[in-house]
């Protein structure tokens, strides 16, 4: 991956983005002032694309690129990422076909997923709850936007930042935040240069502590994308029927 050209004049801003109840939480970092990240919640993904300051790289934790039919290998990125995550691999949800993602009823989504996959697979409830945000990006995404927008996954980001080792503690236990696991991730981010006071701040309404930490990790992958250091998973990624690449970057 080649480094991105730095825009002439002005500062270069990067963002790590994660979905949250309030919309999308972004940790924005200025390349000329990396020690002072900015936390902001955006109501829509369009607002992130149109943000001021302009965000040169947006690393977002949400599937991008949706096949019309899911083959035995799946979409591709999920299987490639899980290979590296050990006990954390359950955090990577299987993404169904585009037609299934556009269903708004869970039973209909499962029925459509069964018809558009081989072997036939239903949809997990966890993934179904992400459908509105997946649709939000899918409706905006174009191959041209791939210069700015990269699909990432927090646990693969932490794996990369942790020297190619998955985090030893879970982020959640029985669907509840695990303080020890969150502290472990915060400490790793601090070791990579992010201020602890920033990471320990009270999250905005509609944003959890895990959302903040995930967005922060994604912001470091955004920098890797800018510098040409990020790698796609899988390396030989495919594109969907609309020409969108299907790869998680880390």
Helices and strands as residue ranges (DSSP letters): E 13-20, E 23-30, E 33-42, H 45-49, E 55-61, H 77-82, G 86-91, H 98-101, H 106-115, H 125-128, H 131-140, G 143-147, E 149-151, H 154-161, E 172-173, E 176-177, H 179-191, H 196-199, H 209-227, E 232-239, E 245-249
